[in-house]
Amino acid sequence: MRCVGLLSDTHGVWDDAMADFFAPCDELWHAGDIGGLALADTMARYRPLRAVHGNIDDAATRAEYPEYQHFEVEGLWVLMLHIGGAPGHYAARVVELLAQHRADVLVCGHSHILRVERDASQGVLYMNPGASGFFGPHAVRTALGFQVSGGRVGGLEVWERSR
């Protein structure tokens, strides 16, 4: 079993409240708009980090972190990218990647809206952790924590903090 912390749209923000929430986690997944390599390095020192770049990330961050990642953890196949849309309204790139890669879970960021839902039309669990940083239209900062075991997601927890 692996405990995963999932966040997105940090825009350069990492604080003690997030570190406390992610303390039980074995690794962190970041769905883009990291806000720079300094923050990525901080998170990677805290826990192993899997990340993709977002639309606000600079050239150095884009060179270090890809547009998307496709990986397996504990029998669960994950496709992660920053701009993905949402069930029923996916970006063309997401539809293309889902056709190319096996995925049990689709992780996206960008919207700043926390949303987790089963998308039967694509056969994936859609997970968007919302925004963990301060920049953007959201009123509440959010992130997710969960366990992965036997190809399944369980024990989902939501972190929320007022801006």
OpenMM code with the backbone's topology and positions (N, CA, C; nanometers):
from openmm import Vec3, app, unit

residues = "MET ARG CYS VAL GLY LEU LEU SER ASP THR HIS GLY VAL TRP ASP ASP ALA MET ALA ASP PHE PHE ALA PRO CYS ASP GLU LEU TRP HIS ALA GLY ASP ILE GLY GLY LEU ALA LEU ALA ASP THR MET ALA ARG TYR ARG PRO LEU ARG ALA VAL HIS GLY ASN ILE ASP ASP ALA ALA THR ARG ALA GLU TYR PRO GLU TYR GLN HIS PHE GLU VAL GLU GLY LEU TRP VAL LEU MET LEU HIS ILE GLY GLY ALA PRO GLY HIS TYR ALA ALA ARG VAL VAL GLU LEU LEU ALA GLN HIS ARG ALA ASP VAL LEU VAL CYS GLY HIS SER HIS ILE LEU ARG VAL GLU ARG ASP ALA SER GLN GLY VAL LEU TYR MET ASN PRO GLY ALA SER GLY PHE PHE GLY PRO HIS ALA VAL ARG THR ALA LEU GLY PHE GLN VAL SER GLY GLY ARG VAL GLY GLY LEU GLU VAL TRP GLU ARG SER ARG".split()
positions = [
    Vec3(0.0843, -0.1182, 0.0000),
    Vec3(0.0000, 0.0000, 0.0000),
    Vec3(0.0891, 0.1249, 0.0000),
    Vec3(0.0505, 0.2219, -0.0798),
    Vec3(0.1202, 0.3507, -0.0864),
    Vec3(0.0222, 0.4606, -0.0486),
    Vec3(0.0686, 0.5536, 0.0297),
    Vec3(-0.0098, 0.6726, 0.0622),
    Vec3(0.0404, 0.7857, -0.0272),
    Vec3(-0.0532, 0.8505, -0.0954),
    Vec3(-0.0197, 0.9534, -0.1939),
    Vec3(-0.0803, 1.0866, -0.1519),
    Vec3(-0.0026, 1.1919, -0.1662),
    Vec3(-0.0530, 1.3283, -0.1532),
    Vec3(-0.0626, 1.3883, -0.2913),
    Vec3(-0.1786, 1.4440, -0.3238),
    Vec3(-0.2028, 1.5000, -0.4574),
    Vec3(-0.2351, 1.6480, -0.4456),
    Vec3(-0.1594, 1.7285, -0.5195),
    Vec3(-0.1830, 1.8720, -0.5182),
    Vec3(-0.1598, 1.9301, -0.6569),
    Vec3(-0.2046, 2.0530, -0.6740),
    Vec3(-0.1896, 2.1220, -0.8010),
    Vec3(-0.1969, 2.2720, -0.7764),
    Vec3(-0.1531, 2.3466, -0.8751),
    Vec3(-0.1694, 2.4919, -0.8735),
    Vec3(-0.1206, 2.5543, -0.7431),
    Vec3(0.0006, 2.5153, -0.7037),
    Vec3(0.0621, 2.5737, -0.5848),
    Vec3(0.1129, 2.7146, -0.6125),
    Vec3(0.1499, 2.7427, -0.7364),
    Vec3(0.1979, 2.8758, -0.7761),
    Vec3(0.3048, 2.9263, -0.6793),
    Vec3(0.3953, 2.8358, -0.6398),
    Vec3(0.5077, 2.8731, -0.5559),
    Vec3(0.4841, 2.8631, -0.4058),
    Vec3(0.3691, 2.8111, -0.3623),
    Vec3(0.3353, 2.8079, -0.2198),
    Vec3(0.3491, 2.6681, -0.1614),
    Vec3(0.4257, 2.6574, -0.0549),
    Vec3(0.4349, 2.5374, 0.0288),
    Vec3(0.4392, 2.5878, 0.1710),
    Vec3(0.3526, 2.5353, 0.2579),
    Vec3(0.3520, 2.5833, 0.3954),
    Vec3(0.3382, 2.4679, 0.4939),
    Vec3(0.3487, 2.4997, 0.6220),
    Vec3(0.3445, 2.3974, 0.7260),
    Vec3(0.2127, 2.3214, 0.7278),
    Vec3(0.1026, 2.3875, 0.6962),
    Vec3(-0.0278, 2.3198, 0.6960),
    Vec3(-0.0304, 2.2079, 0.5917),
    Vec3(0.0265, 2.2332, 0.4740),
    Vec3(0.0327, 2.1289, 0.3711),
    Vec3(0.1275, 2.0183, 0.4147),
    Vec3(0.2419, 2.0549, 0.4699),
    Vec3(0.3387, 1.9555, 0.5149),
    Vec3(0.2766, 1.8646, 0.6209),
    Vec3(0.1998, 1.9219, 0.7115),
    Vec3(0.1330, 1.8414, 0.8146),
    Vec3(0.0337, 1.7435, 0.7524),
    Vec3(-0.0458, 1.7900, 0.6558),
    Vec3(-0.1441, 1.7033, 0.5898),
    Vec3(-0.0757, 1.5888, 0.5154),
    Vec3(0.0365, 1.6186, 0.4510),
    Vec3(0.1058, 1.5182, 0.3712),
    Vec3(0.2032, 1.4322, 0.4512),
    Vec3(0.2145, 1.4537, 0.5813),
    Vec3(0.3095, 1.3786, 0.6641),
    Vec3(0.2949, 1.2271, 0.6517),
    Vec3(0.1727, 1.1704, 0.6461),
    Vec3(0.1618, 1.0244, 0.6343),
    Vec3(0.1930, 0.9701, 0.4945),
    Vec3(0.2101, 1.0582, 0.3970),
    Vec3(0.2233, 1.0152, 0.2577),
    Vec3(0.3625, 0.9607, 0.2267),
    Vec3(0.3647, 0.8622, 0.1380),
    Vec3(0.4898, 0.8055, 0.0884),
    Vec3(0.5462, 0.8859, -0.0274),
    Vec3(0.4582, 0.9508, -0.1033),
    Vec3(0.5015, 1.0293, -0.2189),
    Vec3(0.4000, 1.1376, -0.2480),
    Vec3(0.4425, 1.2375, -0.3258),
    Vec3(0.3561, 1.3470, -0.3695),
    Vec3(0.3431, 1.3442, -0.5209),
    Vec3(0.2222, 1.3733, -0.5679),
    Vec3(0.1975, 1.3936, -0.7104),
    Vec3(0.1526, 1.5382, -0.7267),
    Vec3(0.2130, 1.6087, -0.8209),
    Vec3(0.1781, 1.7493, -0.8455),
    Vec3(0.1308, 1.7628, -0.9900),
    Vec3(0.0079, 1.8117, -1.0068),
    Vec3(-0.0551, 1.8205, -1.1388),
    Vec3(-0.0365, 1.9560, -1.2051),
    Vec3(0.0784, 2.0187, -1.1848),
    Vec3(0.1158, 2.1359, -1.2623),
    Vec3(0.0858, 2.2707, -1.2003),
    Vec3(0.1458, 2.3739, -1.2605),
    Vec3(0.1519, 2.5095, -1.2064),
    Vec3(0.2216, 2.5052, -1.0705),
    Vec3(0.3411, 2.4485, -1.0747),
    Vec3(0.4239, 2.4339, -0.9552),
    Vec3(0.4668, 2.5711, -0.9040),
    Vec3(0.5180, 2.6517, -0.9953),
    Vec3(0.5625, 2.7846, -0.9561),
    Vec3(0.7124, 2.7971, -0.9429),
    Vec3(0.7849, 2.7008, -0.9983),
    Vec3(0.9310, 2.7114, -1.0007),
    Vec3(1.0018, 2.5907, -0.9438),
    Vec3(1.1271, 2.5767, -0.9863),
    Vec3(1.2076, 2.4627, -0.9419),
    Vec3(1.2412, 2.4687, -0.7938),
    Vec3(1.2494, 2.5877, -0.7358),
    Vec3(1.2796, 2.5964, -0.5925),
    Vec3(1.1704, 2.5260, -0.5116),
    Vec3(1.0444, 2.5482, -0.5466),
    Vec3(0.9359, 2.4806, -0.4754),
    Vec3(0.9365, 2.3309, -0.5051),
    Vec3(0.9570, 2.2941, -0.6300),
    Vec3(0.9629, 2.1514, -0.6650),
    Vec3(1.0730, 2.0816, -0.5854),
    Vec3(1.1872, 2.1462, -0.5727),
    Vec3(1.2979, 2.0885, -0.4954),
    Vec3(1.2613, 2.0751, -0.3482),
    Vec3(1.1918, 2.1729, -0.2938),
    Vec3(1.1464, 2.1660, -0.1541),
    Vec3(1.0538, 2.0467, -0.1338),
    Vec3(0.9574, 2.0308, -0.2237),
    Vec3(0.8641, 1.9182, -0.2125),
    Vec3(0.9365, 1.7852, -0.2302),
    Vec3(1.0299, 1.7795, -0.3231),
    Vec3(1.1032, 1.6551, -0.3497),
    Vec3(1.1943, 1.6166, -0.2328),
    Vec3(1.2408, 1.7150, -0.1582),
    Vec3(1.3177, 1.6834, -0.0368),
    Vec3(1.2252, 1.6315, 0.0736),
    Vec3(1.1013, 1.6776, 0.0726),
    Vec3(1.0038, 1.6364, 0.1735),
    Vec3(0.9555, 1.4932, 0.1491),
    Vec3(0.9159, 1.4643, 0.0251),
    Vec3(0.8694, 1.3315, -0.0163),
    Vec3(0.9066, 1.3137, -0.1638),
    Vec3(0.9252, 1.1902, -0.2098),
    Vec3(0.9464, 1.1694, -0.3535),
    Vec3(0.8334, 1.2358, -0.4323),
    Vec3(0.8707, 1.3028, -0.5407),
    Vec3(0.7764, 1.3849, -0.6167),
    Vec3(0.7642, 1.3365, -0.7602),
    Vec3(0.6398, 1.3190, -0.8036),
    Vec3(0.6079, 1.2992, -0.9458),
    Vec3(0.5296, 1.4241, -0.9854),
    Vec3(0.5717, 1.4906, -1.0910),
    Vec3(0.5066, 1.6165, -1.1274),
    Vec3(0.5057, 1.6363, -1.2776),
    Vec3(0.4136, 1.7211, -1.3204),
    Vec3(0.4066, 1.7688, -1.4579),
    Vec3(0.4092, 1.9213, -1.4527),
    Vec3(0.4524, 1.9830, -1.5625),
    Vec3(0.4514, 2.1294, -1.5634),
    Vec3(0.3121, 2.1795, -1.6005),
    Vec3(0.2884, 2.3042, -1.5651),
    Vec3(0.1628, 2.3697, -1.5990),
    Vec3(0.1862, 2.4909, -1.6860),
    Vec3(0.0788, 2.5590, -1.7196),
    Vec3(0.0875, 2.6709, -1.8122),
    Vec3(0.1605, 2.7927, -1.7551),
    Vec3(0.1742, 2.8049, -1.6236),
    Vec3(0.2461, 2.9199, -1.5675),
    Vec3(0.3930, 2.8879, -1.5378),
    Vec3(0.4310, 2.7629, -1.5511),
    Vec3(0.5671, 2.7235, -1.5158),
    Vec3(0.6687, 2.7735, -1.6176),
    Vec3(0.7843, 2.8150, -1.5662),
    Vec3(0.8885, 2.8722, -1.6507),
    Vec3(0.9630, 2.7640, -1.7296),
    Vec3(1.0553, 2.8077, -1.8144),
    Vec3(1.1278, 2.7157, -1.9027),
    Vec3(1.2085, 2.6123, -1.8245),
    Vec3(1.2685, 2.6514, -1.7144),
    Vec3(1.3476, 2.5564, -1.6352),
    Vec3(1.2587, 2.4472, -1.5755),
    Vec3(1.1421, 2.4853, -1.5283),
    Vec3(1.0476, 2.3874, -1.4716),
    Vec3(0.9939, 2.2964, -1.5813),
    Vec3(0.9664, 2.3540, -1.6979),
    Vec3(0.9189, 2.2734, -1.8117),
    Vec3(1.0257, 2.1752, -1.8586),
    Vec3(1.1517, 2.2146, -1.8487),
    Vec3(1.2600, 2.1245, -1.8892),
    Vec3(1.2748, 2.0085, -1.7908),
    Vec3(1.2442, 2.0310, -1.6659),
    Vec3(1.2591, 1.9282, -1.5618),
    Vec3(1.1368, 1.8365, -1.5513),
    Vec3(1.0182, 1.8924, -1.5718),
    Vec3(0.8945, 1.8162, -1.5555),
    Vec3(0.8169, 1.8155, -1.6873),
    Vec3(0.7715, 1.6967, -1.7300),
    Vec3(0.7094, 1.6835, -1.8622),
    Vec3(0.5657, 1.7379, -1.8668),
    Vec3(0.5116, 1.7397, -1.9888),
    Vec3(0.3723, 1.7799, -2.0099),
    Vec3(0.2775, 1.6815, -1.9417),
    Vec3(0.3096, 1.5528, -1.9536),
    Vec3(0.2266, 1.4507, -1.8887),
    Vec3(0.3147, 1.3382, -1.8385),
    Vec3(0.2593, 1.2614, -1.7460),
    Vec3(0.3252, 1.1399, -1.6982),
    Vec3(0.2246, 1.0265, -1.7008),
    Vec3(0.2734, 0.9103, -1.7365),
    Vec3(0.1953, 0.7868, -1.7356),
    Vec3(0.2771, 0.6879, -1.6547),
    Vec3(0.2204, 0.6404, -1.5432),
    Vec3(0.2973, 0.5543, -1.4537),
    Vec3(0.2051, 0.4594, -1.3788),
    Vec3(0.2676, 0.3601, -1.3162),
    Vec3(0.1954, 0.2578, -1.2407),
    Vec3(0.2423, 0.2595, -1.0962),
    Vec3(0.1477, 0.2536, -1.0046),
    Vec3(0.1754, 0.2469, -0.8612),
    Vec3(0.0829, 0.1422, -0.8012),
    Vec3(0.1411, 0.0373, -0.7419),
    Vec3(0.0604, -0.0650, -0.6729),
    Vec3(-0.0523, -0.1208, -0.7606),
    Vec3(-0.0223, -0.1400, -0.8899),
    Vec3(-0.1209, -0.1958, -0.9812),
    Vec3(-0.2187, -0.0956, -1.0395),
    Vec3(-0.2043, 0.0320, -1.0059),
    Vec3(-0.2918, 0.1388, -1.0551),
    Vec3(-0.2187, 0.2170, -1.1627),
    Vec3(-0.2795, 0.2279, -1.2810),
    Vec3(-0.2209, 0.3059, -1.3899),
    Vec3(-0.2747, 0.4479, -1.3852),
    Vec3(-0.1834, 0.5448, -1.3885),
    Vec3(-0.2172, 0.6860, -1.3726),
    Vec3(-0.1710, 0.7639, -1.4957),
    Vec3(-0.2581, 0.8504, -1.5440),
    Vec3(-0.2235, 0.9491, -1.6459),
    Vec3(-0.2412, 1.0850, -1.5807),
    Vec3(-0.1345, 1.1646, -1.5775),
    Vec3(-0.1386, 1.2946, -1.5107),
    Vec3(-0.0898, 1.4033, -1.6049),
    Vec3(-0.1685, 1.5101, -1.6148),
    Vec3(-0.1294, 1.6284, -1.6897),
    Vec3(-0.1993, 1.7487, -1.6295),
    Vec3(-0.1579, 1.8676, -1.6680),
    Vec3(-0.2132, 1.9871, -1.6038),
    Vec3(-0.3501, 2.0247, -1.6607),
    Vec3(-0.3559, 2.0547, -1.7882),
    Vec3(-0.4819, 2.0999, -1.8478),
    Vec3(-0.5509, 1.9800, -1.9100),
    Vec3(-0.6623, 1.9399, -1.8515),
    Vec3(-0.7303, 1.8212, -1.8997),
    Vec3(-0.8777, 1.8385, -1.9257),
    Vec3(-0.9368, 1.9430, -1.8709),
    Vec3(-1.0814, 1.9549, -1.8776),
    Vec3(-1.1440, 1.8732, -1.7664),
    Vec3(-1.2638, 1.8233, -1.7924),
    Vec3(-1.3378, 1.7469, -1.6916),
    Vec3(-1.4242, 1.6436, -1.7629),
    Vec3(-1.4732, 1.5442, -1.6895),
    Vec3(-1.5568, 1.4416, -1.7541),
    Vec3(-1.6663, 1.5030, -1.8417),
    Vec3(-1.6727, 1.4511, -1.9638),
    Vec3(-1.7685, 1.5022, -2.0615),
    Vec3(-1.7172, 1.6210, -2.1402),
    Vec3(-1.6071, 1.6804, -2.0959),
    Vec3(-1.5525, 1.8001, -2.1604),
    Vec3(-1.3998, 1.7988, -2.1578),
    Vec3(-1.3415, 1.6855, -2.1953),
    Vec3(-1.1959, 1.6742, -2.1926),
    Vec3(-1.1329, 1.7521, -2.3072),
    Vec3(-1.0127, 1.8032, -2.2809),
    Vec3(-0.9320, 1.8640, -2.3857),
    Vec3(-0.8963, 1.7564, -2.4886),
    Vec3(-0.8773, 1.7964, -2.6125),
    Vec3(-0.8451, 1.7013, -2.7194),
    Vec3(-0.7203, 1.6196, -2.6845),
    Vec3(-0.6230, 1.6828, -2.6211),
    Vec3(-0.4996, 1.6120, -2.5839),
    Vec3(-0.5281, 1.4980, -2.4867),
    Vec3(-0.6224, 1.5164, -2.3958),
    Vec3(-0.6577, 1.4110, -2.2988),
    Vec3(-0.7191, 1.2921, -2.3706),
    Vec3(-0.8097, 1.3167, -2.4612),
    Vec3(-0.8740, 1.2086, -2.5366),
    Vec3(-0.7682, 1.1290, -2.6128),
    Vec3(-0.6743, 1.2001, -2.6737),
    Vec3(-0.5648, 1.1365, -2.7468),
    Vec3(-0.4782, 1.0509, -2.6530),
    Vec3(-0.4411, 1.1054, -2.5384),
    Vec3(-0.3564, 1.0318, -2.4440),
    Vec3(-0.4289, 0.9119, -2.3834),
    Vec3(-0.5567, 0.9265, -2.3545),
    Vec3(-0.6334, 0.8130, -2.3015),
    Vec3(-0.6431, 0.7001, -2.4040),
    Vec3(-0.6471, 0.7348, -2.5319),
    Vec3(-0.6504, 0.6325, -2.6368),
    Vec3(-0.5150, 0.5613, -2.6486),
    Vec3(-0.4071, 0.6321, -2.6176),
    Vec3(-0.2718, 0.5769, -2.6300),
    Vec3(-0.2273, 0.4980, -2.5079),
    Vec3(-0.2740, 0.5365, -2.3898),
    Vec3(-0.2220, 0.4820, -2.2643),
    Vec3(-0.3329, 0.4224, -2.1790),
    Vec3(-0.3017, 0.3099, -2.1192),
    Vec3(-0.3933, 0.2530, -2.0216),
    Vec3(-0.3967, 0.3459, -1.8998),
    Vec3(-0.5151, 0.3752, -1.8498),
    Vec3(-0.5264, 0.4596, -1.7304),
    Vec3(-0.6470, 0.4160, -1.6480),
    Vec3(-0.6219, 0.3977, -1.5189),
    Vec3(-0.7298, 0.3755, -1.4234),
    Vec3(-0.7713, 0.5067, -1.3600),
    Vec3(-0.6740, 0.5988, -1.3517),
    Vec3(-0.6961, 0.7293, -1.2906),
    Vec3(-0.6432, 0.8365, -1.3845),
    Vec3(-0.7219, 0.9416, -1.4013),
    Vec3(-0.6808, 1.0599, -1.4763),
    Vec3(-0.6690, 1.1737, -1.3765),
    Vec3(-0.5475, 1.2275, -1.3628),
    Vec3(-0.5209, 1.3382, -1.2707),
    Vec3(-0.4969, 1.4640, -1.3524),
    Vec3(-0.5717, 1.5694, -1.3207),
    Vec3(-0.5565, 1.6985, -1.3863),
    Vec3(-0.5575, 1.8086, -1.2815),
    Vec3(-0.5108, 1.9248, -1.3195),
    Vec3(-0.5178, 2.0440, -1.2361),
    Vec3(-0.5853, 2.1541, -1.3152),
    Vec3(-0.5327, 2.2743, -1.3052),
    Vec3(-0.5657, 2.3915, -1.3853),
    Vec3(-0.6956, 2.4620, -1.3482),
    Vec3(-0.8030, 2.3895, -1.3205),
    Vec3(-0.9335, 2.4535, -1.2977),
    Vec3(-0.9431, 2.5236, -1.1628),
    Vec3(-0.8581, 2.4863, -1.0681),
    Vec3(-0.8628, 2.5351, -0.9301),
    Vec3(-0.9892, 2.4872, -0.8591),
    Vec3(-1.0555, 2.3866, -0.9144),
    Vec3(-1.1789, 2.3328, -0.8568),
    Vec3(-1.1563, 2.1871, -0.8192),
    Vec3(-1.1711, 2.1564, -0.6910),
    Vec3(-1.1594, 2.0193, -0.6432),
    Vec3(-1.2740, 1.9368, -0.7018),
    Vec3(-1.2371, 1.8233, -0.7636),
    Vec3(-1.3399, 1.7358, -0.8219),
    Vec3(-1.2836, 1.5951, -0.8327),
    Vec3(-1.3573, 1.4990, -0.7776),
    Vec3(-1.3237, 1.3572, -0.7889),
    Vec3(-1.4503, 1.2863, -0.8311),
    Vec3(-1.4422, 1.2157, -0.9431),
    Vec3(-1.5621, 1.1458, -0.9911),
    Vec3(-1.5241, 1.0313, -1.0836),
    Vec3(-1.6033, 0.9280, -1.0797),
    Vec3(-1.5863, 0.8149, -1.1700),
    Vec3(-1.6422, 0.8559, -1.3057),
    Vec3(-1.5620, 0.8416, -1.4106),
    Vec3(-1.6061, 0.8702, -1.5476),
    Vec3(-1.6199, 0.7373, -1.6211),
    Vec3(-1.7395, 0.6846, -1.6208),
    Vec3(-1.7652, 0.5547, -1.6829),
    Vec3(-1.7419, 0.5592, -1.8337),
    Vec3(-1.7629, 0.6752, -1.8959),
    Vec3(-1.7457, 0.6833, -2.0417),
    Vec3(-1.6011, 0.6587, -2.0830),
    Vec3(-1.5059, 0.6937, -1.9981),
    Vec3(-1.3637, 0.6713, -2.0269),
    Vec3(-1.3048, 0.5595, -1.9412),
    Vec3(-1.3821, 0.5098, -1.8465),
    Vec3(-1.3343, 0.4024, -1.7605),
    Vec3(-1.2243, 0.4455, -1.6656),
    Vec3(-1.2287, 0.5715, -1.6198),
    Vec3(-1.1269, 0.6248, -1.5305),
    Vec3(-1.1897, 0.6905, -1.4082),
    Vec3(-1.1099, 0.6998, -1.3044),
    Vec3(-1.1427, 0.7847, -1.1906),
    Vec3(-1.0770, 0.9189, -1.2185),
    Vec3(-1.1563, 1.0228, -1.2288),
    Vec3(-1.1063, 1.1574, -1.2551),
    Vec3(-1.0762, 1.2238, -1.1213),
    Vec3(-0.9546, 1.2770, -1.1070),
    Vec3(-0.9150, 1.3432, -0.9831),
    Vec3(-0.8504, 1.4778, -1.0149),
    Vec3(-0.9101, 1.5833, -0.9638),
    Vec3(-0.8512, 1.7167, -0.9712),
    Vec3(-0.8466, 1.7684, -0.8276),
    Vec3(-0.7262, 1.7902, -0.7726),
    Vec3(-0.7164, 1.8299, -0.6325),
    Vec3(-0.7497, 1.9762, -0.6048),
    Vec3(-0.7881, 2.0520, -0.7070),
    Vec3(-0.8118, 2.1946, -0.6876),
    Vec3(-0.6795, 2.2686, -0.6808),
    Vec3(-0.6748, 2.3779, -0.6073),
    Vec3(-0.5549, 2.4611, -0.5996),
    Vec3(-0.5056, 2.4704, -0.4563),
    Vec3(-0.3754, 2.4468, -0.4384),
    Vec3(-0.3150, 2.4531, -0.3054),
    Vec3(-0.2517, 2.5884, -0.2755),
    Vec3(-0.2351, 2.6695, -0.3782),
    Vec3(-0.1725, 2.8000, -0.3599),
    Vec3(-0.2749, 2.9097, -0.3380),
    Vec3(-0.2269, 3.0331, -0.3406),
    Vec3(-0.3124, 3.1482, -0.3143),
    Vec3(-0.3602, 3.2172, -0.4414),
    Vec3(-0.2873, 3.2002, -0.5523),
    Vec3(-0.3208, 3.2706, -0.6757),
    Vec3(-0.4380, 3.2033, -0.7459),
    Vec3(-0.5361, 3.2819, -0.7898),
    Vec3(-0.6471, 3.2286, -0.8676),
    Vec3(-0.7824, 3.2611, -0.8065),
    Vec3(-0.8882, 3.2126, -0.8709),
    Vec3(-1.0245, 3.2501, -0.8319),
    Vec3(-1.0832, 3.1715, -0.7143),
    Vec3(-1.0156, 3.0685, -0.6690),
    Vec3(-1.0708, 2.9817, -0.5651),
    Vec3(-1.0731, 3.0524, -0.4291),
    Vec3(-1.1753, 3.0204, -0.3481),
    Vec3(-1.1881, 3.0787, -0.2146),
    Vec3(-1.1234, 2.9904, -0.1084),
    Vec3(-1.1070, 2.8625, -0.1400),
    Vec3(-1.0523, 2.7653, -0.0455),
    Vec3(-0.9364, 2.6920, -0.1122),
    Vec3(-0.8246, 2.6785, -0.0415),
    Vec3(-0.7109, 2.6002, -0.0889),
    Vec3(-0.7396, 2.4536, -0.0597),
    Vec3(-0.7119, 2.3652, -0.1564),
    Vec3(-0.7443, 2.2236, -0.1400),
    Vec3(-0.6318, 2.1336, -0.1899),
    Vec3(-0.6322, 2.0109, -0.1389),
    Vec3(-0.5417, 1.9036, -0.1821),
    Vec3(-0.6071, 1.7722, -0.1414),
    Vec3(-0.5506, 1.6627, -0.1876),
    Vec3(-0.6046, 1.5300, -0.1578),
    Vec3(-0.4970, 1.4381, -0.1019),
    Vec3(-0.5388, 1.3466, -0.0179),
    Vec3(-0.4556, 1.2376, 0.0282),
    Vec3(-0.5339, 1.1087, 0.0131),
    Vec3(-0.4666, 0.9982, -0.0238),
    Vec3(-0.5364, 0.8717, -0.0432),
    Vec3(-0.4370, 0.7571, -0.0428),
    Vec3(-0.4898, 0.6356, -0.0326),
    Vec3(-0.4071, 0.5158, -0.0408),
    Vec3(-0.4299, 0.4478, -0.1750),
    Vec3(-0.3244, 0.3824, -0.2233),
    Vec3(-0.3317, 0.3007, -0.3440),
    Vec3(-0.2879, 0.1602, -0.3058),
    Vec3(-0.3728, 0.0633, -0.3364),
    Vec3(-0.3409, -0.0761, -0.3067),
    Vec3(-0.4198, -0.1649, -0.4005),
    Vec3(-0.3553, -0.2661, -0.4542),
    Vec3(-0.4238, -0.3609, -0.5404),
    Vec3(-0.4939, -0.2973, -0.6589),
    Vec3(-0.4353, -0.1905, -0.7136),
    Vec3(-0.4934, -0.1240, -0.8304),
    Vec3(-0.6142, -0.0386, -0.7999),
    Vec3(-0.6346, -0.0054, -0.6716),
    Vec3(-0.7513, 0.0743, -0.6328),
    Vec3(-0.7116, 0.1934, -0.5455),
    Vec3(-0.7940, 0.2963, -0.5526),
    Vec3(-0.7802, 0.4140, -0.4676),
    Vec3(-0.8761, 0.3995, -0.3507),
    Vec3(-0.8289, 0.4280, -0.2303),
    Vec3(-0.9151, 0.4230, -0.1123),
    Vec3(-0.8708, 0.5245, -0.0092),
    Vec3(-0.9512, 0.5393, 0.0952),
    Vec3(-0.9162, 0.6261, 0.2073),
    Vec3(-0.8964, 0.7709, 0.1687),
    Vec3(-0.9765, 0.8207, 0.0755),
    Vec3(-0.9616, 0.9569, 0.0247),
    Vec3(-0.9890, 1.0591, 0.1352),
    Vec3(-0.8966, 1.1537, 0.1506),
    Vec3(-0.9116, 1.2651, 0.2447),
    Vec3(-0.8906, 1.3954, 0.1711),
    Vec3(-0.9650, 1.4974, 0.2122),
    Vec3(-0.9550, 1.6310, 0.1519),
    Vec3(-0.8941, 1.7262, 0.2530),
    Vec3(-0.7962, 1.8046, 0.2063),
    Vec3(-0.7378, 1.9125, 0.2859),
    Vec3(-0.7973, 2.0430, 0.2366),
    Vec3(-0.8483, 2.1233, 0.3270),
    Vec3(-0.9061, 2.2526, 0.2919),
    Vec3(-0.8539, 2.3597, 0.3879),
    Vec3(-0.8201, 2.4731, 0.3329),
    Vec3(-0.7793, 2.5888, 0.4127),
    Vec3(-0.8312, 2.7149, 0.3453),
    Vec3(-0.8805, 2.8067, 0.4233),
    Vec3(-0.9212, 2.9358, 0.3692),
    Vec3(-0.7985, 3.0085, 0.3182),
    Vec3(-0.8207, 3.0902, 0.2207),
    Vec3(-0.7102, 3.1689, 0.1647),
    Vec3(-0.6789, 3.2766, 0.2609),
] * unit.nanometer
topology = app.Topology()
chain = topology.addChain("A")
for resn in residues:
    res = topology.addResidue(resn, chain)
    for name in ("N", "CA", "C"):
        topology.addAtom(name, app.Element.getBySymbol(name[0]), res)
